[in-house]
């Protein structure tokens, strides 16, 4: 699909209570194409008053939606899945244009995003409670699940469709109304999803979308609103900590999917062909701009040279270019700050003795690009081992035994996901159990699945998204003591 056609079909105002309206002060957000480093559109930027109006609209719609039979809520989500699937090229074009990712990655995101609607259309009719006799006798313990209330959903720029549907799907399935505040770098996709939800049959006010470049003030105002009972946030650990402080004042339920520093372990008995293939998926999916991206590669010293050489060859073969070009495999980073951060991390590692096997620089072209890079023999203490890279760079560290590998992998405040490659399943499962992460890819480079509980431990978050666990995040447990 041509970009101009996609932009012409995309709304650019705030969605509040079923109507599209400009910001109350007329302010707009410029949306930039990272490949050209130039604006392609602008959208309304919500004020605090707009955000409060959106919560008011959700609060008004909430009782009716909560009382809607689960089968009807399911039908809305199923229709949303069908519409998103039918319009996959439209959504992929928007994602690639405002985010920069290559079209294959954008198409994969659309398919993944749509699947959350399908999964939660099925979960909506399977939200069961329990009944049991009290052990002491005399009465019954009746446990039910009730919608938690109005939910504020704050999403990042790196997966503008999937991070929205991963929250909207379970919230609506549970009977909650929502206000979505997307990242100001990528508001177009979120607004298009808002329009899609209305077309799918979501009643006015059940889904509200308020892009804002005054994020702190806008989100704080929503969290202070008496109708809000849930905050779901995906983003950096630093921002997550601040939001948790704000949510604590009103004792709000929170779901936090925060930063990661994923270790990728290659043991001496690993199938290197499979390990390299898995590394390319774990590292280069979305150009490395993912919280699940492999961030630190710990490779046994006996296979480190061969693995590094193979990985460097695979990285060097990738075609870098504008995301909307059909043969592009790696697009630009999202903005100039992201590009500068990646360059700084690589330069620091090289200054400490890391060896560049491929890449290692900003190419001489317009746009926020960075070459796919492999660094070998990265020294302990390098910033690239402690911080999320969020770019196409793979730092390699050599280890001697698996205990050392596990110790190095766990030596971080983060605990989102880890990856392990070994031919010995028993050994792999034992190491998986020792790794301090909420998810493990054992001989797999991708762990994300709408049917699986996604989330981390330590500073990587609270709660789970996806799977049956995801819908429970939008419910309250109600216990009734009774007898008959």
N, C-alpha and C positions, 0 to 999 in steps of 0.2 A: 504494500500500500504506500502511496506517496505521502510524504510528511504533511504537505499542505492540506491534503484531504483529511488526514487524521486530526490535524489541528482545527480544521473547520467544524469537525463533528464533536469536538471536546468542549464542554462547558467551562467557563472561566470565572464564574461568580460563586459566592458562598451558597451552600445548600442548607437551608434552615427551615424546618417545619414543612418541607415539601415544596418550598419556593426557592428560586434562584434570585439572589439579591446581591448588590454591590456592598462593599465594606461601608460601614456607617460613616467613616471619614474619607472615603474615596481612595484610600491608599491601595497600591498595587504591588505585586511581587513580580519581578522579571524572572522568567525561566530561561536558562541558558543551555545551549547545545555544547557539551564538553568537547566535542570533536572540532568545532569551529571557534570555540571561545567567544560566542556571540549570542545575544538574546533571540529567542524564536517565538516567545509569547509572553503574556503577562496575565496574572490572575488576581482576584481580590484578596486583600490581606485583612483578616479579621481583627477587630478591636476587642477589648475586654467586653464591651457591651454586646458585640456580636456573639462572642463565646457564651455569655450568660443567656442570650436569647436562644442559642442552640440547645443549651441544657434545659431551658424552660420548655422548648418544643419536645425534647426527648421525654421529659417528665410528664408532659400532657399526653403523649402517645403511649407511654409505658403501660398503664393499666389495661388498655384495650389490647395491646400486643401480648401481654402476659396471659390474658384470658383467652386469646385465640387458640383454638385446638391445635395440638402439636402437628397433626396431619397437615393443616393449612400452613403452618410455619415451615414445615418440611417442603411443601410445594413451592413456596417462594424461593427457598434456597436451591431447590432442584432447578427451577426456571433460571435462576441466576447462573448456575453452572452451565446450563445449555446456551444461554446468551453469550457468556464469556467465551465458551468454546467456539461458537459460531463466529465471533468477532476477534479471534485470536490475533490476526494480522494487525488489526486496528490497535489493540492493546500493546502488542509487541513493538509497533512503530512508535507509539508514545513513550514506552519505557526506554527504548534505545535512544530516542531523541533527547529526552531530558536527563537520563542517567548516564548514557554513553556506552552501555554494554553492547556487545556484538549481538546481532539479530538471533543467532542460534541460542544464545543465553537468554535473550528476551523471550523468545518463543517457549523455551523450557520453563521460564518463570510463569508465563501465562497458563500453561498446562498445569503446573504445580498449584498456582493460585486458584484456578477454577476447581481443582480437586477438593479444596477445603469446603467449598459450597456443597459439592456432592456428598462428601463424607458427613458433614453436619446436617444435611437434609435427612440422612439416615439415622444419625444419633438423636435428632429431635424427637423421634417417636420411641426412643429406647431409654429414656431417662427414668429409671425405675427407683422406687424406694424399697423399704423392707418392713416386715412385721415379724415380731418374735414374742414369745412368752418371757416375762421377767424371770430371771433365775430364782428369785425368792418366791415367785408365785403371786397370784392376786390381781395381776393386771397385764396388759400387753404394751410392748414398746413399738410404737408406730413411727417410722422415720420417713420423711418426705423431702423432696428437693424443690425449692422455690426459687424463682428468678431473683438474682441478688439486687437488681435495681439499675438505674442509669449508669452506663459505663463510658468512661473517657478513654479513648484509644489513641495512643501517640506512637506514630510509626516513623521509621528511618527512610533514608533515600536509597539504600542499596538494593532493596527488593520492594519497590513501591506498590506493586500489586499483591504479592504473596503475603507481605506483612500486614496488609489491610484485611485481606480475606481470612487469614489465619485468626484474626480477632473478631471480625464481623460475623463469620460463620457460626462459631459456638455461642456468641452472645445472642444472636437472633434465635438460634435453635433453643436456647434456654428460656427465651421470653423476655430478653432485655432490649431496651432501646439504647442507641449509642450516639456518641459524638466523636467523629474521627478528626484528629489533628495531624495531617501529614507533614513530612519534612518540607521546608520551603524550597529546597533544591528540586524536588520532584512532586509538585502538587497536581499536575495534569492527570496522571493515572488515577489518583484518588478521587478526583472530581468525576472522571469517567465512570469509576466504580459506583459512585453515588447515583449517577444517572441510571446506570444499569440496575441498581437495586430498586429504584422507583419503578422502572419498566417491568421488573420481575414481580412486582406486586407488594413490595414493602409499603405499608401505610405511611402517610405523611408524618414526619417527625421521628420515625423509628430509626432512620439512618440520616444523620446530619454530618456535613463535611465542612470544616472551617480551616483552610490554609491560613497561616499567619507567620509573619517574620518577626513578630514580638512574642516569641514562643513562651518565654518565662512568665510574662504577665498574663498571657491568655490561659495557659495551663493552670497557673496558680488560681486564677479567678474561677475556673471550672471546678478545681478540687475543693474550693471553699464553698461551693454551692451546696445547699442542704440536700438537694435531690440526688447528688452523685454518691454512689456507693462502691464504685469499682474503678480502679486505674490499671490499665494494661499498657506497658511501655516496652518498646524495643529500641535499644540504642546503647550508648556508651555507659560504662560503669560509673563514671564521674557524674553524668547527668542523672543516672538512676539513683545514686545516693541522695542527690538534692531532692528528687521527687519523693523518695521515701520519707525524708524529713517533713516535706509538705503534707504528705498523706497521713503521717502520724498524728497531726493536729486534729484530724477528724476520724482517726482510727479506720481509715479506708482499707478495704481489701485490695491488695496489689499483686499483680503479676509482672515480673521483671525478667526480660530476656536481655542480658547485658553483654559485656565484652568477652572476648575469648583470646586464648593464646595456645591454640591447638598443637600438641606434639604429634609427630608422625614417626613411629618407630619402625625401623627396618632391621629385623634380626638376621643373624648370619645364615639361617636356613630359609630365608624368604625366597619366593619365586620373584626374581628381579623384574621379569617382564610385567608380571601382575603388579608389583610394587610401583614401578614407574608409571604404569597406566593409572593406578589408583592415586598416585601423587599428583598427576596432571589434573585429575578430577578434583581432588581435595584442595589443591592449591589454586588452579586456574579457573574453576567454575566462577563465573561472574568477574573474571579478571583479577581474582584475589580479593575483591571487595566484599567479603562475607565474614560474619562472625565465626562461621564453621571452617573457614579456610585454614589449611595446614600452615602453621606459623613457624614451627621449629622442627627441623628434620634431624632425628637422632638415628644414625646409621652405624651398624657394627663395623669396626675398623677393617675386618676382613673383606667386606664387600663395598666399602665406602667409595673407593676410587671408581669402581665399575658403575655403581649406582649413580654417582654424581655425573659421570661422563654421559651415561644414557639419558639422565634427566635433562642435562644441559642441551643435548642434541634435540630432544623433544621440545624444549622451551624455545630454542633458537629457530625451530621450523615454523613456529606460529606466525601467522600474518597479522601484523598490527595495522589498524586503520580505523576510519569512521565506523561506528557501530551499524549504521544504516546501509553500508555497502555489503552486498550479498556474500562476498568471499572473506570478509573480516572475521578473524578468530579472537582477537583481543582488541577491545576498544580503548578509549581514553579513560583516565580516572575522572572522578566526578567534578573536581574543580582544582584551581591552582594550589590551594592549601594542601589538598591530598597529594598532589604531585610533589610539592616541596617536602612534605613529611617523608615520603618514600625515599626521595633522593638523600635526605639528611640521614636516614637510618642506614642506607647502603654505604654512604661516605664514611660514617662512623665505624661501621664494621670493617671496611677496607683499611681505614687508618689504624685499626687494631690488629691487622695481619690477615684478614680474610682474603681468600683468593677468588677472583672473578672468573668463573668458568664460561659464562655467557652473559651478555647484557651489561648492566651496571651504569646506565646513563639515561638522560633525557634525550630523546631523538630531536633532531633539528627540523621541526615541523610545527605548524599551527595546531593548537589543541593541547590538552592536559595528558600527554602520553608519558609512559615510562616503559622501557624495554623489558620484556620477560627476562628475568635474571636468576642465575644460580650462583651462590657464594659457598665456597668450600672452606673447611677448617676455620669456622667462625669462632672467635675467642670468647671464653666466658667473660661476662661483664659487658658485652656489646649490647647496646640499647635495642637492637633488632630482635634479641632473644627475650626481652622483657616487655615489649610493647606490641600491640596489634599493628601489623604492617599495613593491612588493607590495600595491598597492591601486588603486582605480579613478581614477587621476589621470594626465592626459596633459600634460606640459610641452612647449611649442613654442618652438623657437629658429630664427631666420631665418638663411639663408646666401646668399652671392652667387654662388659658383661651386662646381662639384663637387669640386675639389681641397680647398677649405675644408671641404666637407661630410665628405669622407673623413677629413681630419685631425681634425675634431671627433669623428667617430664612433669613431676609433681611440684617442682620448685617454682611455683608461681601462685599468685593470688587468684588466678582464674581457674575455672573448672567446667568449661562448656562441653568440649568434645575432644576425643583423642582418636588416633588411628594406629593400628598394629598390623604388621605383615610378618607372618611366619607360616611355614607349612605344617607345624605341629598344633593341631586344634586345642589339645589339652593345655599346652603351654600358652597359647594365645588367650584362652579363657582365663587362665590364672593371672596373666598380666593385665587383662581387661579388668579383673576384679580389684587389682592393686592400684589402678590408675584413678586419680581423684577427679573424675569428670562425670557429668550427668549422662553422657552418651559416649559410645565407643564404636568405631568402624573397624571390625575385625576382618581383615582382608577385603575391605570395601572402602572406596574413596568418597562415598556419599552416604549419609545417614538420614537425611531429611525425608520424611514421609508423612502425609496428612493423617495416616492411621496410627502413627507412633507418637509417644509423648516426647516432645522436644523441650529441652531446658537444661540448665546447668546447676552446679554447686559452687560453694565458696562465693567469690565476688562476681560470678557469672550469672547470678539471678535467683529468682524465687518463683516457684510454681512451674507449670508445664502447659505448653500449647500443642494442639494436635492430639489424636487419639481420643479415647473416652475421657481421659483426664482433662482434656481441654475444655469440654463443656462443663465439667464440675467447677472450674474456676469462676463461672458466671452464675453459680447457684449458692444458696444458703441451705444448710441442713436444718430442717425443722423436726423436732422430736415431740410427739404427742403421747402422753401417758393416758391410757384408756382401758376399758374392759367392756365385754359384751357377753 
